Amino acid sequence: MKSLLLGSAALALSATFAMADTIRLGTEGGYPPYNFINDAGEVDGFERELGDELCKRAELTCEWVTNDWDSIIPNLLSGNYDAIIAGMSITDERKEVVAFTEGYTLPSPSAYAAMSEGLDVNASVVAAQSGTIQAAHVAESGATLVEFPTPDETIAAVNSGEVDVVMADKDFLAPIVDETDLVFLGDVYLGGGIGMAFRQSDDELRGKFDAAIASMKEDGTLNEMLDKWEIEGKF
């Protein structure tokens, strides 16, 4: 998303973070069950639990930083944190500017939801969070896309009648559909699963997290965690 930092400045940032005592993990804090802010004002959710376990296995001290989704990649590249762990799907477009770990979920469905059944989603006005794979899909589908900065605003838009349909990760939409009058209209598989994102110059740090993810897959801990948070995409 934005241009990648190159040259000596990026190399200097990489060297600084390689020696840092504390690794800063950037997340959105607004996309349950992946990440959200709990009543104590702390980052919580599947990715908080996952990130803490990965840092433990990698023998790293980590702290959490929240950042708006629409600037989450630019602020990684600017050095405001060292990694993104924020429900970010692995796509070819994003690989042009960041380097991903292996996925910590397999591709899981995105879904459309609306206040009534039978809508033609490709001929509807559809809300999606800006900068997401869902927004890109809607834009290519022939539907009218309305983008919002946060996922909560997409839900508010369909509830108020501002749009006909909302599209997001099904894991995010499922509890909302269960508790409201929204109904699912269909699933779509997008992206290559979800992974952590790093500056392309930070291979050593990314490798530590890759090894930790692999160890969680091998011993079954990752699937247990995905089950706990009711997230699809198990290995």
Helices and strands as residue ranges (DSSP letters): H 7-18, E 22-27, E 30-31, E 35-37, E 43-44, H 46-57, E 61-66, G 69-71, H 72-77, E 83-84, H 92-95, E 99-100, E 109-114, G 121-123, E 125-129, H 133-141, E 144-148, H 151-160, E 165-169, H 170-179, E 183-189, E 197-198, H 203-219, H 221-228
